[in-house]
């Protein structure tokens, strides 16, 4: 009899678990459809503003979807090595990527249509307030995680001679951010995550000012940004050499 009761209870528990399984499979986070729609809308708006996009990795807990052991930039890098040629503003392609890869972040390749001035968050917020108070035209601005702010600007130009391109080797590459915490100028050969994007630790990349704002000349923002970065560096314990808050002076 005991064996029969045990078998019955085991069967009952198994059936109970199986009956819950379809409910778990059907269960989706609230507003998932709305969030997906908003994500696609924001990506299409970025493409319409001229920002060339390409799919990027995304965070899986504190790891990266690329599954590379010890990935140095989890959720922050392109999926394809051909991201520069792959990046596009074509709305049909962006929509296919976004719908086909619902978890993916997206990067925007800089130096073709736009550059990005990448500064510490505290310095960026201070500079943004000063720029707006002075009536200076500021383009799209995004906060990246808890420590960086991105100012999207027009690129410095497109020389007819390919050899005249100034490659962005200052300190622009995302994986070198810790080495140069001051201002970083992303131009040709670099990229940044474009909102909306998710980062490890439930952080995100989000617009403060959206892509509907025209791209300004970077030189109109540069003095205010570098001044804010210098003040920020002076207030950081251990300090950052002000000469590390660098930018390209010529092309």
C-alpha positions in Angstrom: 0.0 0.0 0.0 2.8 2.3 0.9 4.4 1.8 -2.5 1.1 2.6 -4.1 0.7 5.8 -2.2 4.2 6.9 -3.0 3.7 6.2 -6.7 0.4 8.1 -6.6 1.9 11.1 -4.9 4.9 11.0 -7.2 2.6 10.9 -10.2 0.4 13.7 -8.8 3.5 15.9 -8.2 4.8 15.2 -11.7 1.4 16.0 -13.3 1.2 19.2 -11.2 4.6 20.3 -12.4 3.7 19.5 -16.0 0.4 21.4 -15.7 2.3 24.5 -14.6 4.8 24.3 -17.5 2.5 25.7 -20.2 1.7 28.6 -17.8 5.4 29.3 -17.3 6.1 29.1 -21.1 3.2 31.5 -21.8 4.3 33.9 -19.0 6.0 37.0 -20.4 7.2 40.2 -18.7 4.7 43.0 -18.6 4.7 45.4 -21.5 7.0 43.2 -23.6 5.2 43.9 -26.8 5.1 47.6 -26.0 8.8 47.6 -25.2 9.7 45.7 -28.4 7.7 48.2 -30.4 9.4 51.2 -28.7 12.8 49.6 -29.2 12.2 49.2 -33.0 10.8 52.8 -33.2 13.8 54.3 -31.5 16.2 52.3 -33.7 14.4 53.4 -36.8 14.5 57.0 -35.6 18.2 56.7 -35.1 18.6 55.4 -38.7 16.4 58.1 -40.0 18.6 60.7 -38.4 21.6 59.3 -40.4 23.2 57.1 -37.7 24.4 53.9 -39.4 23.5 50.9 -37.3 24.7 47.3 -36.9 23.7 44.5 -34.5 25.7 44.2 -31.3 26.1 41.7 -28.4 23.9 42.0 -25.3 24.3 41.1 -21.7 23.3 37.7 -20.2 23.4 38.5 -16.5 27.0 39.8 -16.1 28.3 37.8 -19.1 28.2 38.6 -22.8 26.0 36.9 -25.4 29.1 36.3 -27.5 30.1 33.6 -25.0 33.7 34.6 -25.2 35.5 33.7 -22.0 36.2 36.9 -20.1 34.8 39.2 -22.8 36.3 42.6 -21.9 33.2 44.6 -23.1 30.1 42.4 -22.4 27.1 43.7 -24.4 29.1 46.6 -25.8 30.6 45.3 -29.1 29.4 44.5 -32.6 28.4 40.9 -33.5 30.2 40.9 -36.9 33.8 41.8 -37.6 32.4 43.5 -40.8 30.4 46.0 -38.7 31.8 49.0 -40.6 30.6 47.8 -44.0 27.5 46.2 -42.5 26.2 49.3 -40.7 23.3 50.9 -42.5 20.5 53.5 -42.2 18.2 51.4 -44.4 14.9 51.1 -42.4 13.9 47.8 -43.8 17.2 46.2 -42.8 17.2 47.8 -39.4 13.7 46.5 -38.8 14.6 43.0 -39.9 17.6 42.9 -37.6 15.6 44.3 -34.7 12.7 41.9 -35.1 15.0 38.9 -35.9 17.3 39.6 -32.9 15.0 40.9 -30.2 17.6 40.8 -27.5 20.4 42.5 -29.5 21.9 45.8 -28.7 22.9 48.0 -31.7 26.1 50.0 -32.3 26.4 53.1 -34.6 29.5 53.4 -36.6 31.1 56.8 -36.2 33.1 58.9 -38.6 30.9 58.5 -41.6 28.0 60.8 -40.8 28.6 61.6 -37.2 31.2 61.6 -34.4 30.6 61.1 -30.7 32.2 63.1 -27.9 32.3 60.6 -25.0 32.8 62.1 -21.5 32.4 61.2 -17.8 28.8 61.4 -16.8 29.3 64.0 -14.1 31.3 66.2 -16.5 28.8 65.7 -19.2 25.8 66.7 -17.1 27.6 69.8 -16.0 28.6 70.7 -19.6 25.1 70.0 -21.0 23.5 72.4 -18.5 26.1 75.1 -19.3 25.6 74.7 -23.1 21.8 74.9 -22.9 22.0 77.9 -20.6 24.2 79.7 -23.1 21.8 78.9 -26.0 24.3 76.7 -27.8 22.8 74.2 -30.2 23.2 70.7 -28.7 22.4 67.6 -30.7 21.4 64.1 -29.5 22.8 63.2 -26.1 22.7 59.8 -24.4 23.7 58.5 -21.0 25.7 55.2 -21.2 25.5 53.2 -18.0 26.4 54.9 -14.7 29.6 56.6 -15.8 29.6 58.0 -19.4 27.7 60.6 -21.5 27.7 60.6 -25.3 27.3 63.8 -27.3 26.5 63.1 -30.9 27.8 65.6 -33.4 28.4 66.0 -37.1 31.6 64.4 -38.3 34.6 66.5 -39.0 34.2 66.1 -42.8 34.6 63.5 -45.6 37.8 64.1 -47.5 37.8 63.0 -51.1 41.1 61.3 -50.7 40.8 58.2 -48.6 44.4 58.7 -47.4 43.4 62.0 -45.7 41.0 60.2 -43.3 42.1 60.8 -39.7 41.7 57.4 -38.0 40.4 57.7 -34.4 43.4 56.3 -32.5 43.3 58.7 -29.6 41.6 56.7 -26.9 38.3 56.1 -28.7 38.0 52.3 -28.7 35.4 51.2 -26.1 37.7 48.6 -24.6 40.3 51.3 -23.7 37.9 53.5 -21.7 39.5 52.7 -18.3 42.9 53.8 -19.6 41.6 57.3 -20.7 38.7 58.4 -18.5 38.6 61.9 -19.8 37.1 63.1 -23.2 37.2 60.5 -26.0 36.4 61.5 -29.6 34.9 58.7 -31.5 35.3 59.2 -35.3 36.3 56.9 -38.1 37.1 53.4 -37.0 35.1 53.5 -33.8 31.6 53.0 -32.6 29.3 53.5 -29.6 26.1 51.8 -28.5 23.0 53.5 -29.7 19.9 53.7 -27.4 18.0 51.8 -26.4 20.7 49.3 -25.2 21.1 47.1 -22.2 24.3 46.8 -20.1 25.4 44.3 -17.5 24.1 45.0 -14.0 20.7 46.2 -15.3 22.2 49.4 -16.6 21.2 50.9 -19.9 22.1 53.4 -22.7 19.3 55.9 -23.0 18.6 59.1 -24.8 18.6 62.4 -22.8 18.0 64.3 -26.0 16.8 62.2 -28.9 18.0 61.8 -32.5 15.4 64.3 -33.7 17.9 67.1 -32.7 20.2 68.2 -35.6 23.9 67.2 -35.3 26.0 70.2 -34.3 29.6 71.0 -35.3 31.7 69.3 -32.6 33.9 72.4 -32.2 30.9 74.3 -30.8 30.8 71.9 -27.9 34.4 71.1 -27.4 35.6 73.9 -25.2 32.8 73.5 -22.7 33.2 69.7 -22.7 37.0 69.8 -22.2 36.6 72.4 -19.4 34.1 70.2 -17.7 36.3 67.2 -18.1 39.3 69.1 -16.6 37.3 70.2 -13.6 36.0 66.6 -13.2 39.5 65.2 -13.4 40.8 67.7 -10.8 38.1 66.5 -8.4 38.9 62.8 -8.8 41.0 61.3 -6.1 44.4 60.5 -7.5 43.6 62.9 -10.3 43.7 62.4 -14.0 46.4 64.2 -15.9 44.7 67.1 -17.8 46.8 66.3 -20.8 45.0 63.0 -21.0 41.8 64.9 -21.7 42.8 65.1 -25.3 41.2 65.7 -28.7 42.4 65.8 -32.3 43.8 69.3 -33.1 44.3 68.8 -36.8 43.5 66.5 -39.7 
